[in-house]
Every structure is written in structure tokens, then in C-alpha cells.
Amino acid sequence: MIDRFEAYYSIRREVKDIDTSERRVEIIRLLCRRRKETVKNIAMEFGVTERTIRRDIEVLCISYPIYTK
């Protein structure tokens, strides 16, 4: 049986290998499921920097209603 730690890191490895456009789509999906999430957590999940996630959100805000604090 796979524990939560192994499951998290196996998913993280898969997510880490996606390109920019795929990551942005996944960010939208993630934010639809988890309405309140931090940039830090998203960055860790995708294996990128917080600045990368902020840039992705800036681009996504052009087409999607994303509200940040």
C-alpha cells in the first residue's frame, strides 16, 4: 500500500515534467478545487519558483477571473 508521502511525491514528479501551458491549465484546475491556496504551496506542488507561479497567474488573469490578495 502506498502511503500519502509516496503518493504526493509521485504526483509531484509527474507534474514537474509539464510545460508552461499545461502547468497553467493545471493551476486553473487546482484553483477551482481549492479556492484558497498560497503561491508557495502551488510552487512547491509544481516544482517551480513562487515567481513563476505569480507570472502564470498574471497571464491567466487576462482570460480567467482570478482574484488574489
Secondary structure, 3 states (H helix, E strand, C coil): CCCHHHHHHHHHHHHHCCCHHHHHHHHHHHHHHCCCCCHHHHHHHHCCCHHHHHHHHHHHHHHCCCCCC
